[in-house]
């Protein structure tokens, strides 16, 4: 099969090349964004691959139908920037990435929090000026804090486990409470409302 990929970054090239080798499929890789000015490039291809945060206009799927393209695969998780009804009306199947690593995102949240607790930006600037005094910027220990997690899906649950590993007390809130977390004492609407008011 022949595919055309839009918004291809340099770091993605090796993965496309490996997939071509493993499957025997052909992928034309372009750095261009997919929009109405570039959509004619899909002619002659079986499927279209794209990654962008902007919206895909409904009339684009009319062009897909005109060129005989039946598969549109986006290399991101959500589909909120696509009118799925317009795609279906034009016989285009839309696929997306089922999930990114919840742990990677949860770990990034911990990284950001640790930088705040340890005043790393302040100390980096002080050290750059040859100022090695720590006072008055005393860091805080995560184990002495209460951490609020809003949303208890895959990412939220991974974050809870990481924060608990540091010894922090964790409270969580979700519009659709997770019964397992509630039974473990994490879900507290009253406490979370209090926490949010302090922000």
Secondary structure, 3 states (H helix, E strand, C coil): CEEEECCCCHHHHHHHHHHHHHHCCEEEECCCCCCCCCHHHHCCCCEEEECCCCCCCHHHHHHHHHCCCCEEEECCCCCCCCCHHHHHHCCCEEECCCCCCHHHHHHHHHHHHHHHHCCHHHHHHHHHCCCCCCCCCCCCCHHHCEEEEECCCHHHHHHHHHHHHCCCEEEEECCCCCHHHHHCCCECHHHHHHHHHCC
